[in-house]
Amino acid sequence: MRHQVKKGKLGRNTAHRRALLRNLVTSFLDRERIRTTLAKARAARPVAEKMITLAKRGTLHARRQALAYMTQEAAVQKLFTELGPRFAERPGGYTRIVKLDKRMGDGASMAMLELVGSEFKKKAKKKAKDAKKPSAK
């Protein structure tokens, strides 16, 4: 029986699932938004929220715990310098899952996992230098 077993197996063995979540959470906290399947987003959400809670503490022990889980030191640095202070006053609920259309290849349900407060900001288009200049003849 599966009493009080919350997490799904995601079709992977334990080591593969743990590696997947570590990479997913690291990428998510580094980029603040990722597009993934709905099941993976739901599995990564509680882990990401725990990492942000560690960053809110800001202690050396919390930083070492985050470094033990996440795979990139730069992502941990961003977590503790930017994300921790940003959510210092918020008691929880740092992430949001937005459902998207189904994936074209296999029909999997897709979702956008994003941090609350990082609404979509359009990137400024680069101006093309000397694009389509009329040639002088």
C-alpha positions as CSV (number, residue, x, y, z in Angstrom):
1,M,0.0,0.0,0.0
2,R,1.1,3.5,-0.7
3,H,-0.1,5.4,2.3
4,Q,1.2,9.0,2.5
5,V,3.5,8.6,-0.5
6,K,3.1,11.9,-2.2
7,K,5.6,12.0,-5.0
8,G,5.2,10.3,-8.3
9,K,7.8,8.1,-9.8
10,L,7.9,9.9,-13.1
11,G,8.7,6.6,-14.9
12,R,12.2,6.5,-13.5
13,N,14.2,4.7,-10.9
14,T,15.2,6.5,-7.7
15,A,18.7,7.7,-8.8
16,H,17.4,8.9,-12.1
17,R,14.4,10.7,-10.6
18,R,16.7,12.4,-8.0
19,A,19.1,13.6,-10.7
20,L,16.2,14.8,-12.8
21,L,14.8,16.9,-10.0
22,R,18.2,18.3,-9.0
23,N,18.8,19.5,-12.5
24,L,15.3,20.8,-13.0
25,V,15.3,22.8,-9.7
26,T,18.8,24.2,-10.5
27,S,17.8,25.3,-13.9
28,F,14.5,26.7,-12.6
29,L,16.1,28.8,-9.9
30,D,18.8,30.0,-12.3
31,R,16.3,31.1,-15.0
32,E,13.3,31.8,-12.8
33,R,11.0,30.1,-15.4
34,I,11.1,26.7,-17.2
35,R,8.8,24.9,-19.6
36,T,8.4,21.2,-18.7
37,T,5.7,18.6,-18.4
38,L,3.0,19.0,-15.9
39,A,4.1,16.0,-13.8
40,K,7.7,17.2,-13.6
41,A,6.6,20.7,-12.7
42,R,4.4,19.3,-9.9
43,A,7.3,17.2,-8.6
44,A,9.9,20.0,-8.8
45,R,7.7,22.6,-7.1
46,P,8.0,21.5,-3.4
47,V,11.8,21.1,-3.8
48,A,12.2,24.6,-5.3
49,E,10.1,26.1,-2.5
50,K,12.3,24.4,0.1
51,M,15.4,25.8,-1.6
52,I,14.0,29.3,-1.5
53,T,13.1,28.8,2.2
54,L,16.8,27.9,2.8
55,A,17.8,31.1,1.0
56,K,15.6,33.1,3.2
57,R,17.4,31.8,6.3
58,G,20.7,32.9,4.7
59,T,22.9,31.0,7.1
60,L,26.1,29.1,6.2
61,H,24.5,25.8,7.1
62,A,21.5,26.6,4.8
63,R,23.9,27.5,2.0
64,R,25.8,24.2,2.4
65,Q,22.5,22.3,2.3
66,A,21.5,24.1,-0.9
67,L,25.0,23.4,-2.4
68,A,24.6,19.7,-1.5
69,Y,21.4,19.5,-3.6
70,M,21.8,21.9,-6.5
71,T,24.3,21.2,-9.3
72,Q,25.6,24.7,-10.1
73,E,27.4,27.0,-7.6
74,A,26.3,30.1,-9.6
75,A,22.7,29.1,-9.2
76,V,23.1,28.8,-5.4
77,Q,24.8,32.2,-5.4
78,K,21.8,33.8,-7.3
79,L,19.5,32.0,-4.9
80,F,21.0,33.5,-1.8
81,T,21.8,37.0,-3.1
82,E,18.7,37.7,-5.2
83,L,15.9,35.3,-4.6
84,G,16.2,34.9,-0.8
85,P,15.9,38.7,-0.1
86,R,13.2,39.1,-2.8
87,F,10.9,36.6,-0.9
88,A,12.0,37.6,2.6
89,E,8.6,38.9,3.6
90,R,6.5,36.2,1.8
91,P,5.5,33.3,4.0
92,G,5.4,30.8,1.2
93,G,4.0,30.1,-2.2
94,Y,7.0,31.3,-4.2
95,T,6.1,29.4,-7.4
96,R,3.3,29.2,-9.9
97,I,2.4,26.5,-12.4
98,V,0.7,27.6,-15.5
99,K,-0.8,24.9,-17.8
100,L,0.1,25.1,-21.5
101,D,-1.0,23.3,-24.6
102,K,-0.1,19.7,-25.2
103,R,3.3,18.8,-26.7
104,M,3.1,18.2,-30.4
105,G,5.2,15.0,-30.5
106,D,3.6,12.8,-27.9
107,G,0.6,14.9,-26.5
108,A,2.1,15.3,-23.0
109,S,0.6,18.0,-20.9
110,M,3.0,20.9,-20.7
111,A,3.3,23.5,-18.0
112,M,5.3,26.6,-17.2
113,L,6.9,26.6,-13.7
114,E,7.7,30.2,-12.7
115,L,8.5,32.3,-9.7
116,V,5.8,34.6,-8.4
117,G,6.7,38.2,-9.3
118,S,8.7,37.4,-12.4
119,E,6.0,38.1,-14.9
120,F,6.8,37.9,-18.5
121,K,9.1,40.8,-19.6
122,K,9.5,41.2,-23.3
123,K,13.1,41.2,-24.4
124,A,14.2,44.2,-26.3
125,K,14.8,43.4,-30.0
126,K,18.3,44.0,-31.2
127,K,18.5,46.7,-33.9
128,A,19.9,45.2,-37.1
129,K,23.0,47.3,-38.1
130,D,23.2,48.0,-41.8
131,A,20.4,45.6,-42.6
132,K,18.9,46.2,-46.0
133,K,20.9,49.3,-46.8
134,P,20.1,50.4,-50.4
135,S,23.3,50.0,-52.5
136,A,24.5,53.2,-54.1
137,K,24.9,52.7,-57.9
